[in-house]
Amino acid sequence: MQKTIFITGASSGLGKAAAKLFQSKGWNVIATMRNPEKETGLNQLQNITTGCP
């Protein structure tokens, strides 16, 4: 079974770092942020779904 994590504030700082860390470990990441259209780096990675709350 693949693990999933929900991270808020993923557009910068600790939230973004946590999203990248869990993604690199093979987790499915649901990354939320206020302005998902401004985020381009996380959208390029596999197993990361971005959106707004």
PyMOL Python script that loads the backbone (N, CA, C, O; Angstrom):
from pymol import cmd

cmd.read_pdbstr("""\
ATOM      1  N   MET A   1       0.835  -1.170   0.000  1.00  0.00           N
ATOM      2  CA  MET A   1       0.000   0.000   0.000  1.00  0.00           C
ATOM      3  C   MET A   1       0.885   1.239   0.000  1.00  0.00           C
ATOM      4  O   MET A   1       1.840   1.332   0.772  1.00  0.00           O
ATOM      5  N   GLN A   2       0.556   2.204  -0.884  1.00  0.00           N
ATOM      6  CA  GLN A   2       1.314   3.435  -0.953  1.00  0.00           C
ATOM      7  C   GLN A   2       0.748   4.451   0.035  1.00  0.00           C
ATOM      8  O   GLN A   2      -0.468   4.598   0.157  1.00  0.00           O
ATOM      9  N   LYS A   3       1.617   5.134   0.720  1.00  0.00           N
ATOM     10  CA  LYS A   3       1.200   6.107   1.732  1.00  0.00           C
ATOM     11  C   LYS A   3       0.903   7.461   1.083  1.00  0.00           C
ATOM     12  O   LYS A   3       1.481   7.817   0.056  1.00  0.00           O
ATOM     13  N   THR A   4      -0.009   8.203   1.708  1.00  0.00           N
ATOM     14  CA  THR A   4      -0.397   9.525   1.233  1.00  0.00           C
ATOM     15  C   THR A   4      -0.302  10.514   2.383  1.00  0.00           C
ATOM     16  O   THR A   4      -0.639  10.196   3.524  1.00  0.00           O
ATOM     17  N   ILE A   5       0.167  11.729   2.064  1.00  0.00           N
ATOM     18  CA  ILE A   5       0.256  12.790   3.066  1.00  0.00           C
ATOM     19  C   ILE A   5      -0.368  14.060   2.501  1.00  0.00           C
ATOM     20  O   ILE A   5      -0.263  14.337   1.306  1.00  0.00           O
ATOM     21  N   PHE A   6      -1.018  14.831   3.375  1.00  0.00           N
ATOM     22  CA  PHE A   6      -1.652  16.100   3.023  1.00  0.00           C
ATOM     23  C   PHE A   6      -0.828  17.208   3.662  1.00  0.00           C
ATOM     24  O   PHE A   6      -0.675  17.247   4.883  1.00  0.00           O
ATOM     25  N   ILE A   7      -0.292  18.116   2.836  1.00  0.00           N
ATOM     26  CA  ILE A   7       0.568  19.185   3.347  1.00  0.00           C
ATOM     27  C   ILE A   7      -0.039  20.532   2.979  1.00  0.00           C
ATOM     28  O   ILE A   7      -0.397  20.764   1.824  1.00  0.00           O
ATOM     29  N   THR A   8      -0.153  21.416   3.958  1.00  0.00           N
ATOM     30  CA  THR A   8      -0.634  22.774   3.703  1.00  0.00           C
ATOM     31  C   THR A   8       0.550  23.726   3.647  1.00  0.00           C
ATOM     32  O   THR A   8       1.607  23.441   4.210  1.00  0.00           O
ATOM     33  N   GLY A   9       0.378  24.845   2.978  1.00  0.00           N
ATOM     34  CA  GLY A   9       1.456  25.834   2.889  1.00  0.00           C
ATOM     35  C   GLY A   9       2.629  25.342   2.071  1.00  0.00           C
ATOM     36  O   GLY A   9       3.780  25.622   2.409  1.00  0.00           O
ATOM     37  N   ALA A  10       2.358  24.607   0.992  1.00  0.00           N
ATOM     38  CA  ALA A  10       3.421  23.963   0.227  1.00  0.00           C
ATOM     39  C   ALA A  10       4.053  24.840  -0.850  1.00  0.00           C
ATOM     40  O   ALA A  10       4.872  24.356  -1.632  1.00  0.00           O
ATOM     41  N   SER A  11       3.693  26.107  -0.903  1.00  0.00           N
ATOM     42  CA  SER A  11       4.264  26.958  -1.945  1.00  0.00           C
ATOM     43  C   SER A  11       5.676  27.436  -1.615  1.00  0.00           C
ATOM     44  O   SER A  11       6.412  27.856  -2.508  1.00  0.00           O
ATOM     45  N   SER A  12       6.061  27.375  -0.330  1.00  0.00           N
ATOM     46  CA  SER A  12       7.398  27.818   0.049  1.00  0.00           C
ATOM     47  C   SER A  12       7.773  27.278   1.420  1.00  0.00           C
ATOM     48  O   SER A  12       6.954  26.686   2.123  1.00  0.00           O
ATOM     49  N   GLY A  13       9.012  27.493   1.777  1.00  0.00           N
ATOM     50  CA  GLY A  13       9.497  27.164   3.118  1.00  0.00           C
ATOM     51  C   GLY A  13       9.391  25.708   3.504  1.00  0.00           C
ATOM     52  O   GLY A  13       9.646  24.814   2.697  1.00  0.00           O
ATOM     53  N   LEU A  14       9.006  25.480   4.760  1.00  0.00           N
ATOM     54  CA  LEU A  14       8.934  24.125   5.292  1.00  0.00           C
ATOM     55  C   LEU A  14       7.902  23.259   4.571  1.00  0.00           C
ATOM     56  O   LEU A  14       8.124  22.064   4.378  1.00  0.00           O
ATOM     57  N   GLY A  15       6.786  23.849   4.173  1.00  0.00           N
ATOM     58  CA  GLY A  15       5.764  23.091   3.466  1.00  0.00           C
ATOM     59  C   GLY A  15       6.282  22.537   2.149  1.00  0.00           C
ATOM     60  O   GLY A  15       6.049  21.372   1.827  1.00  0.00           O
ATOM     61  N   LYS A  16       6.980  23.366   1.389  1.00  0.00           N
ATOM     62  CA  LYS A  16       7.536  22.934   0.106  1.00  0.00           C
ATOM     63  C   LYS A  16       8.627  21.888   0.316  1.00  0.00           C
ATOM     64  O   LYS A  16       8.697  20.901  -0.416  1.00  0.00           O
ATOM     65  N   ALA A  17       9.474  22.108   1.315  1.00  0.00           N
ATOM     66  CA  ALA A  17      10.539  21.157   1.617  1.00  0.00           C
ATOM     67  C   ALA A  17       9.963  19.810   2.044  1.00  0.00           C
ATOM     68  O   ALA A  17      10.468  18.761   1.644  1.00  0.00           O
ATOM     69  N   ALA A  18       8.910  19.838   2.852  1.00  0.00           N
ATOM     70  CA  ALA A  18       8.275  18.593   3.293  1.00  0.00           C
ATOM     71  C   ALA A  18       7.652  17.855   2.113  1.00  0.00           C
ATOM     72  O   ALA A  18       7.754  16.632   2.018  1.00  0.00           O
ATOM     73  N   ALA A  19       7.010  18.591   1.219  1.00  0.00           N
ATOM     74  CA  ALA A  19       6.405  17.972   0.040  1.00  0.00           C
ATOM     75  C   ALA A  19       7.456  17.273  -0.803  1.00  0.00           C
ATOM     76  O   ALA A  19       7.244  16.146  -1.252  1.00  0.00           O
ATOM     77  N   LYS A  20       8.579  17.925  -1.021  1.00  0.00           N
ATOM     78  CA  LYS A  20       9.668  17.330  -1.807  1.00  0.00           C
ATOM     79  C   LYS A  20      10.265  16.117  -1.095  1.00  0.00           C
ATOM     80  O   LYS A  20      10.579  15.113  -1.734  1.00  0.00           O
ATOM     81  N   LEU A  21      10.421  16.208   0.224  1.00  0.00           N
ATOM     82  CA  LEU A  21      10.985  15.103   0.989  1.00  0.00           C
ATOM     83  C   LEU A  21      10.108  13.855   0.892  1.00  0.00           C
ATOM     84  O   LEU A  21      10.593  12.769   0.573  1.00  0.00           O
ATOM     85  N   PHE A  22       8.816  14.017   1.169  1.00  0.00           N
ATOM     86  CA  PHE A  22       7.923  12.865   1.119  1.00  0.00           C
ATOM     87  C   PHE A  22       7.801  12.317  -0.301  1.00  0.00           C
ATOM     88  O   PHE A  22       7.701  11.104  -0.489  1.00  0.00           O
ATOM     89  N   GLN A  23       7.808  13.200  -1.302  1.00  0.00           N
ATOM     90  CA  GLN A  23       7.750  12.743  -2.689  1.00  0.00           C
ATOM     91  C   GLN A  23       8.975  11.901  -3.026  1.00  0.00           C
ATOM     92  O   GLN A  23       8.864  10.880  -3.704  1.00  0.00           O
ATOM     93  N   SER A  24      10.133  12.325  -2.556  1.00  0.00           N
ATOM     94  CA  SER A  24      11.369  11.587  -2.839  1.00  0.00           C
ATOM     95  C   SER A  24      11.391  10.213  -2.162  1.00  0.00           C
ATOM     96  O   SER A  24      12.106   9.312  -2.601  1.00  0.00           O
ATOM     97  N   LYS A  25      10.601  10.057  -1.086  1.00  0.00           N
ATOM     98  CA  LYS A  25      10.506   8.779  -0.378  1.00  0.00           C
ATOM     99  C   LYS A  25       9.413   7.879  -0.964  1.00  0.00           C
ATOM    100  O   LYS A  25       9.179   6.780  -0.460  1.00  0.00           O
ATOM    101  N   GLY A  26       8.732   8.350  -2.044  1.00  0.00           N
ATOM    102  CA  GLY A  26       7.744   7.534  -2.715  1.00  0.00           C
ATOM    103  C   GLY A  26       6.311   7.713  -2.260  1.00  0.00           C
ATOM    104  O   GLY A  26       5.433   6.964  -2.690  1.00  0.00           O
ATOM    105  N   TRP A  27       6.051   8.686  -1.401  1.00  0.00           N
ATOM    106  CA  TRP A  27       4.691   8.939  -0.919  1.00  0.00           C
ATOM    107  C   TRP A  27       3.884   9.673  -1.981  1.00  0.00           C
ATOM    108  O   TRP A  27       4.452  10.366  -2.826  1.00  0.00           O
ATOM    109  N   ASN A  28       2.575   9.528  -1.945  1.00  0.00           N
ATOM    110  CA  ASN A  28       1.664  10.397  -2.694  1.00  0.00           C
ATOM    111  C   ASN A  28       1.494  11.643  -1.848  1.00  0.00           C
ATOM    112  O   ASN A  28       1.195  11.549  -0.658  1.00  0.00           O
ATOM    113  N   VAL A  29       1.682  12.815  -2.451  1.00  0.00           N
ATOM    114  CA  VAL A  29       1.615  14.069  -1.720  1.00  0.00           C
ATOM    115  C   VAL A  29       0.461  14.909  -2.257  1.00  0.00           C
ATOM    116  O   VAL A  29       0.362  15.144  -3.462  1.00  0.00           O
ATOM    117  N   ILE A  30      -0.401  15.356  -1.364  1.00  0.00           N
ATOM    118  CA  ILE A  30      -1.436  16.324  -1.701  1.00  0.00           C
ATOM    119  C   ILE A  30      -0.958  17.632  -1.093  1.00  0.00           C
ATOM    120  O   ILE A  30      -0.977  17.800   0.126  1.00  0.00           O
ATOM    121  N   ALA A  31      -0.529  18.560  -1.944  1.00  0.00           N
ATOM    122  CA  ALA A  31       0.073  19.810  -1.501  1.00  0.00           C
ATOM    123  C   ALA A  31      -0.894  20.955  -1.752  1.00  0.00           C
ATOM    124  O   ALA A  31      -1.263  21.222  -2.895  1.00  0.00           O
ATOM    125  N   THR A  32      -1.303  21.632  -0.688  1.00  0.00           N
ATOM    126  CA  THR A  32      -2.220  22.763  -0.835  1.00  0.00           C
ATOM    127  C   THR A  32      -1.497  24.069  -0.566  1.00  0.00           C
ATOM    128  O   THR A  32      -0.519  24.129   0.179  1.00  0.00           O
ATOM    129  N   MET A  33      -2.017  25.116  -1.200  1.00  0.00           N
ATOM    130  CA  MET A  33      -1.442  26.453  -1.054  1.00  0.00           C
ATOM    131  C   MET A  33      -2.482  27.481  -1.470  1.00  0.00           C
ATOM    132  O   MET A  33      -3.463  27.141  -2.131  1.00  0.00           O
ATOM    133  N   ARG A  34      -2.278  28.712  -1.094  1.00  0.00           N
ATOM    134  CA  ARG A  34      -3.254  29.764  -1.412  1.00  0.00           C
ATOM    135  C   ARG A  34      -3.345  30.041  -2.911  1.00  0.00           C
ATOM    136  O   ARG A  34      -4.439  30.247  -3.437  1.00  0.00           O
ATOM    137  N   ASN A  35      -2.212  30.048  -3.597  1.00  0.00           N
ATOM    138  CA  ASN A  35      -2.169  30.383  -5.022  1.00  0.00           C
ATOM    139  C   ASN A  35      -1.449  29.285  -5.806  1.00  0.00           C
ATOM    140  O   ASN A  35      -0.289  29.459  -6.179  1.00  0.00           O
ATOM    141  N   PRO A  36      -2.112  28.170  -6.058  1.00  0.00           N
ATOM    142  CA  PRO A  36      -1.442  27.049  -6.738  1.00  0.00           C
ATOM    143  C   PRO A  36      -0.999  27.367  -8.156  1.00  0.00           C
ATOM    144  O   PRO A  36      -0.085  26.721  -8.670  1.00  0.00           O
ATOM    145  N   GLU A  37      -1.631  28.358  -8.809  1.00  0.00           N
ATOM    146  CA  GLU A  37      -1.242  28.701 -10.169  1.00  0.00           C
ATOM    147  C   GLU A  37       0.150  29.330 -10.236  1.00  0.00           C
ATOM    148  O   GLU A  37       0.770  29.337 -11.299  1.00  0.00           O
ATOM    149  N   LYS A  38       0.642  29.849  -9.130  1.00  0.00           N
ATOM    150  CA  LYS A  38       1.976  30.448  -9.083  1.00  0.00           C
ATOM    151  C   LYS A  38       3.078  29.404  -8.865  1.00  0.00           C
ATOM    152  O   LYS A  38       4.248  29.686  -9.125  1.00  0.00           O
ATOM    153  N   GLU A  39       2.730  28.239  -8.406  1.00  0.00           N
ATOM    154  CA  GLU A  39       3.710  27.189  -8.108  1.00  0.00           C
ATOM    155  C   GLU A  39       3.965  26.358  -9.365  1.00  0.00           C
ATOM    156  O   GLU A  39       3.040  25.781  -9.938  1.00  0.00           O
ATOM    157  N   THR A  40       5.218  26.306  -9.781  1.00  0.00           N
ATOM    158  CA  THR A  40       5.559  25.516 -10.966  1.00  0.00           C
ATOM    159  C   THR A  40       6.481  24.346 -10.637  1.00  0.00           C
ATOM    160  O   THR A  40       6.453  23.332 -11.335  1.00  0.00           O
ATOM    161  N   GLY A  41       7.281  24.461  -9.613  1.00  0.00           N
ATOM    162  CA  GLY A  41       8.249  23.416  -9.285  1.00  0.00           C
ATOM    163  C   GLY A  41       7.626  22.106  -8.838  1.00  0.00           C
ATOM    164  O   GLY A  41       8.033  21.041  -9.303  1.00  0.00           O
ATOM    165  N   LEU A  42       6.652  22.162  -7.953  1.00  0.00           N
ATOM    166  CA  LEU A  42       6.037  20.941  -7.440  1.00  0.00           C
ATOM    167  C   LEU A  42       5.196  20.251  -8.510  1.00  0.00           C
ATOM    168  O   LEU A  42       5.073  19.026  -8.507  1.00  0.00           O
ATOM    169  N   ASN A  43       4.618  21.026  -9.423  1.00  0.00           N
ATOM    170  CA  ASN A  43       3.786  20.440 -10.476  1.00  0.00           C
ATOM    171  C   ASN A  43       4.583  19.539 -11.408  1.00  0.00           C
ATOM    172  O   ASN A  43       4.014  18.684 -12.086  1.00  0.00           O
ATOM    173  N   GLN A  44       5.884  19.728 -11.443  1.00  0.00           N
ATOM    174  CA  GLN A  44       6.746  18.948 -12.336  1.00  0.00           C
ATOM    175  C   GLN A  44       7.108  17.583 -11.751  1.00  0.00           C
ATOM    176  O   GLN A  44       7.593  16.715 -12.478  1.00  0.00           O
ATOM    177  N   LEU A  45       6.886  17.382 -10.476  1.00  0.00           N
ATOM    178  CA  LEU A  45       7.277  16.137  -9.801  1.00  0.00           C
ATOM    179  C   LEU A  45       6.152  15.118  -9.817  1.00  0.00           C
ATOM    180  O   LEU A  45       4.974  15.465  -9.740  1.00  0.00           O
ATOM    181  N   GLN A  46       6.537  13.859  -9.919  1.00  0.00           N
ATOM    182  CA  GLN A  46       5.545  12.774  -9.875  1.00  0.00           C
ATOM    183  C   GLN A  46       5.020  12.619  -8.455  1.00  0.00           C
ATOM    184  O   GLN A  46       5.686  12.995  -7.490  1.00  0.00           O
ATOM    185  N   ASN A  47       3.825  12.065  -8.338  1.00  0.00           N
ATOM    186  CA  ASN A  47       3.184  11.749  -7.060  1.00  0.00           C
ATOM    187  C   ASN A  47       2.801  12.968  -6.243  1.00  0.00           C
ATOM    188  O   ASN A  47       2.507  12.839  -5.054  1.00  0.00           O
ATOM    189  N   ILE A  48       2.798  14.167  -6.858  1.00  0.00           N
ATOM    190  CA  ILE A  48       2.369  15.365  -6.146  1.00  0.00           C
ATOM    191  C   ILE A  48       1.144  15.949  -6.851  1.00  0.00           C
ATOM    192  O   ILE A  48       1.163  16.202  -8.056  1.00  0.00           O
ATOM    193  N   THR A  49       0.094  16.153  -6.082  1.00  0.00           N
ATOM    194  CA  THR A  49      -1.107  16.822  -6.568  1.00  0.00           C
ATOM    195  C   THR A  49      -1.195  18.152  -5.843  1.00  0.00           C
ATOM    196  O   THR A  49      -1.180  18.192  -4.613  1.00  0.00           O
ATOM    197  N   THR A  50      -1.289  19.253  -6.604  1.00  0.00           N
ATOM    198  CA  THR A  50      -1.367  20.570  -5.975  1.00  0.00           C
ATOM    199  C   THR A  50      -2.775  21.129  -6.123  1.00  0.00           C
ATOM    200  O   THR A  50      -3.516  20.765  -7.036  1.00  0.00           O
ATOM    201  N   GLY A  51      -3.119  22.010  -5.215  1.00  0.00           N
ATOM    202  CA  GLY A  51      -4.423  22.649  -5.245  1.00  0.00           C
ATOM    203  C   GLY A  51      -4.574  23.632  -4.121  1.00  0.00           C
ATOM    204  O   GLY A  51      -3.650  23.857  -3.339  1.00  0.00           O
ATOM    205  N   CYS A  52      -5.759  24.222  -4.047  1.00  0.00           N
ATOM    206  CA  CYS A  52      -6.030  25.160  -2.961  1.00  0.00           C
ATOM    207  C   CYS A  52      -7.130  24.589  -2.070  1.00  0.00           C
ATOM    208  O   CYS A  52      -7.978  23.824  -2.530  1.00  0.00           O
ATOM    209  N   PRO A  53      -7.109  24.965  -0.800  1.00  0.00           N
ATOM    210  CA  PRO A  53      -8.083  24.422   0.135  1.00  0.00           C
ATOM    211  C   PRO A  53      -9.490  24.916  -0.109  1.00  0.00           C
ATOM    212  O   PRO A  53     -10.412  24.534   0.611  1.00  0.00           O
TER     213      PRO A  53
END
""", "prot")
cmd.dss("prot")
cmd.show_as("cartoon", "prot")
cmd.util.cbc("prot")
cmd.orient("prot")
